[in-house]
Amino acid sequence: MYKILIADDHPLFREAIHNVISDGFPGSSIMETADLDSALALTLEHDDLDLILLDLNMPGMHGLNGLMQLRNEAPTIPVVIVSAEQDKQVVLQAITYGAVGFITKSSPRAQMTEAIAQILDGNVYLPPDIIRSQGNTSRRSHPENPGISAELLNALTRKQLLVLERMTKGESNKQIAYSLDIAETTVKAHVSAILRKLNVHNRVQAILSAGDIDFAAYLRR
């Protein structure tokens, strides 16, 4: 049983996500609100929340500022953004600012359920279709993310390259473990080693830096 807050100003979507949670996680306690101020109040009142599903564009949010405010007020409660937004940079910024996942409102019901399950399981969820897109996050457009040097990439083992490639596709540790037929604990160890070798602080920085790498060229070596 989980305790979950849905914060969204569209009643029909609140009802839809309520049904997804009720069917996918029977017995869960679900609260609803339609603006940031109410979400903040409920969060302070219920510090035992397991998850907050937060709309990016509801009243009071002002984009990602609302996410940062909520994270400052309740840093221990996981927050996942649920939005119609499809921009890759916004998705990655949301994770950088403290969200543990990003679910698009156009996601099929089964994908939403799987995303919530991954997040409740302690994983970060990124929408694979958006993460795979080239978007506008390449190193050519964003010099502050200059990419990974050949020297650093050559420091990665073949298995670590395979893990990094799947990270850039938005796969969770569980999905990577299944795809590569290795234990999830092994994937976690590889991810930690990748972050250390690439000199980045988190998964999102690794994905941003590795966005336009030709993995096939390195895997042929």
C-alpha positions as CSV (number, residue, x, y, z in Angstrom):
1,M,0.0,0.0,0.0
2,Y,1.3,3.4,-1.0
3,K,0.3,7.0,-0.1
4,I,0.3,9.1,-3.2
5,L,-0.6,12.7,-4.0
6,I,-1.8,13.7,-7.5
7,A,-1.3,17.4,-8.1
8,D,-2.9,18.4,-11.4
9,D,-5.5,21.1,-12.4
10,H,-7.3,18.9,-15.0
11,P,-10.1,16.9,-13.3
12,L,-10.2,14.3,-16.2
13,F,-6.5,13.6,-16.0
14,R,-6.6,13.4,-12.2
15,E,-9.4,10.8,-12.6
16,A,-7.4,8.9,-15.2
17,I,-4.2,8.8,-13.1
18,H,-6.3,7.9,-10.0
19,N,-7.6,4.9,-11.9
20,V,-4.1,3.9,-13.0
21,I,-2.9,3.9,-9.4
22,S,-6.0,2.2,-8.0
23,D,-5.7,-0.6,-10.6
24,G,-2.0,-1.0,-10.6
25,F,-1.4,-0.5,-6.9
26,P,-4.5,-1.8,-5.1
27,G,-5.1,-0.5,-1.6
28,S,-3.1,2.7,-2.1
29,S,-4.3,5.9,-0.4
30,I,-4.7,8.7,-3.0
31,M,-5.0,12.4,-2.5
32,E,-5.7,15.0,-5.1
33,T,-5.1,18.8,-5.5
34,A,-5.2,21.3,-8.3
35,D,-2.5,23.9,-7.5
36,L,0.9,24.2,-6.1
37,D,-0.1,26.0,-2.8
38,S,-2.5,23.1,-1.9
39,A,0.2,20.6,-2.9
40,L,2.7,22.2,-0.6
41,A,0.1,22.3,2.3
42,L,-0.8,18.7,1.9
43,T,2.9,17.7,1.6
44,L,3.7,19.4,4.9
45,E,0.6,17.8,6.5
46,H,1.4,14.3,5.2
47,D,5.2,13.8,5.5
48,D,4.7,10.1,5.0
49,L,3.8,10.4,1.3
50,D,5.5,7.8,-0.9
51,L,5.2,9.8,-4.1
52,I,3.9,13.1,-5.6
53,L,2.7,13.2,-9.2
54,L,3.2,16.8,-10.2
55,D,1.8,18.6,-13.2
56,L,4.3,21.0,-14.7
57,N,1.8,23.6,-15.8
58,M,-0.8,23.9,-13.1
59,P,-1.5,27.2,-11.2
60,G,1.4,28.3,-9.1
61,M,4.1,26.1,-10.7
62,H,5.8,28.7,-13.0
63,G,7.4,25.8,-14.8
64,L,10.2,24.0,-12.9
65,N,10.3,26.7,-10.2
66,G,7.3,24.9,-8.6
67,L,9.2,21.7,-8.6
68,M,12.2,23.3,-6.9
69,Q,10.0,24.9,-4.3
70,L,8.3,21.5,-3.5
71,R,11.7,19.8,-3.3
72,N,12.9,22.5,-0.9
73,E,9.9,22.1,1.4
74,A,9.8,18.3,1.3
75,P,13.2,17.0,0.2
76,T,12.6,13.4,1.3
77,I,9.4,12.8,-0.7
78,P,9.9,11.6,-4.3
79,V,8.4,13.8,-6.9
80,V,7.6,12.7,-10.5
81,I,6.6,15.3,-13.2
82,V,3.5,14.3,-15.2
83,S,3.2,16.6,-18.2
84,A,2.2,17.0,-21.8
85,E,5.7,18.5,-22.4
86,Q,7.8,16.6,-25.0
87,D,11.0,18.6,-25.0
88,K,14.0,16.5,-24.1
89,Q,15.8,19.4,-22.4
90,V,12.8,20.1,-20.1
91,V,12.7,16.4,-19.2
92,L,16.4,16.3,-18.3
93,Q,16.2,19.6,-16.4
94,A,13.4,18.3,-14.3
95,I,15.5,15.4,-13.2
96,T,18.5,17.7,-12.6
97,Y,16.2,19.8,-10.3
98,G,15.3,16.9,-8.2
99,A,12.4,15.0,-9.9
100,V,12.8,11.2,-9.8
101,G,10.9,10.7,-13.0
102,F,9.1,12.3,-15.9
103,I,5.9,10.7,-17.3
104,T,4.3,12.2,-20.4
105,K,0.5,12.5,-20.4
106,S,0.4,10.8,-23.8
107,S,1.9,7.6,-22.3
108,P,-0.2,4.4,-22.7
109,R,-1.8,3.2,-19.4
110,A,0.5,0.2,-19.1
111,Q,3.5,2.4,-19.6
112,M,2.3,4.8,-16.9
113,T,1.8,1.9,-14.5
114,E,5.3,0.5,-15.2
115,A,6.8,4.0,-14.8
116,I,5.2,4.5,-11.4
117,A,6.3,1.0,-10.4
118,Q,9.9,1.7,-11.3
119,I,9.8,5.0,-9.4
120,L,8.3,3.4,-6.3
121,D,11.0,0.8,-6.6
122,G,13.6,3.5,-6.2
123,N,14.6,3.9,-9.8
124,V,14.6,7.1,-11.9
125,Y,12.2,6.9,-14.9
126,L,12.8,8.8,-18.1
127,P,10.5,8.5,-21.1
128,P,12.4,6.4,-23.6
129,D,10.9,7.9,-26.8
130,I,11.9,11.4,-25.7
131,I,15.4,10.4,-24.4
132,R,16.1,8.6,-27.7
133,S,15.2,11.6,-29.8
134,Q,18.0,13.9,-30.9
135,G,16.2,17.0,-29.7
136,N,18.3,20.1,-29.0
137,T,20.6,18.7,-26.3
138,S,23.6,17.7,-28.4
139,R,27.0,19.1,-27.6
140,R,26.9,21.2,-30.7
141,S,23.9,23.2,-29.4
142,H,25.0,23.2,-25.7
143,P,28.7,23.9,-25.2
144,E,28.2,23.6,-21.5
145,N,27.8,19.9,-22.0
146,P,30.9,19.3,-24.2
147,G,30.5,15.6,-24.4
148,I,32.8,12.8,-23.4
149,S,36.4,12.7,-24.7
150,A,37.7,9.6,-26.5
151,E,40.2,9.2,-23.7
152,L,37.4,8.8,-21.1
153,L,35.3,6.6,-23.3
154,N,38.3,4.3,-23.8
155,A,38.6,3.9,-20.1
156,L,35.2,2.2,-20.1
157,T,35.0,-1.6,-20.4
158,R,32.9,-3.1,-23.2
159,K,30.1,-4.0,-20.7
160,Q,30.1,-0.4,-19.3
161,L,29.8,1.0,-22.8
162,L,26.8,-1.3,-23.3
163,V,25.2,-0.1,-20.1
164,L,25.9,3.5,-20.9
165,E,24.3,3.1,-24.4
166,R,21.1,1.8,-22.8
167,M,21.2,4.5,-20.2
168,T,21.1,7.1,-23.1
169,K,17.9,5.3,-24.4
170,G,16.2,6.0,-21.1
171,E,16.2,2.4,-19.8
172,S,16.1,1.8,-16.1
173,N,18.6,-0.5,-14.2
174,K,16.0,-3.2,-14.3
175,Q,15.5,-3.0,-18.1
176,I,19.2,-2.8,-18.7
177,A,19.7,-6.0,-16.5
178,Y,17.1,-7.8,-18.6
179,S,18.5,-6.6,-21.9
180,L,22.1,-7.5,-21.1
181,D,21.1,-10.7,-19.1
182,I,23.0,-9.6,-16.0
183,A,21.9,-9.0,-12.4
184,E,20.4,-5.6,-11.4
185,T,23.1,-5.2,-8.7
186,T,25.7,-5.7,-11.4
187,V,24.1,-2.9,-13.5
188,K,24.2,-0.6,-10.4
189,A,27.9,-1.3,-10.0
190,H,28.5,-0.6,-13.7
191,V,26.6,2.7,-13.5
192,S,28.6,3.8,-10.4
193,A,31.8,3.0,-12.3
194,I,30.6,4.8,-15.4
195,L,29.8,8.0,-13.4
196,R,33.2,7.9,-11.7
197,K,35.2,7.3,-14.9
198,L,33.3,10.0,-16.8
199,N,33.7,12.4,-14.0
200,V,30.0,13.2,-13.8
201,H,27.8,13.4,-10.7
202,N,24.6,11.7,-11.8
203,R,22.8,9.7,-14.5
204,V,21.4,12.7,-16.2
205,Q,24.8,14.3,-16.7
206,A,26.0,11.1,-18.2
207,I,23.1,10.9,-20.6
208,L,23.6,14.6,-21.6
209,S,27.3,14.1,-22.3
210,A,26.8,10.8,-24.2
211,G,23.9,11.9,-26.3
212,D,25.6,11.8,-29.7
213,I,28.3,9.2,-29.2
214,D,28.6,6.6,-32.0
215,F,28.6,3.6,-29.6
216,A,29.0,1.1,-32.5
217,A,32.4,2.6,-33.3
218,Y,33.7,2.1,-29.8
219,L,32.1,-1.4,-29.4
220,R,33.9,-2.6,-32.5
221,R,37.4,-2.0,-31.0
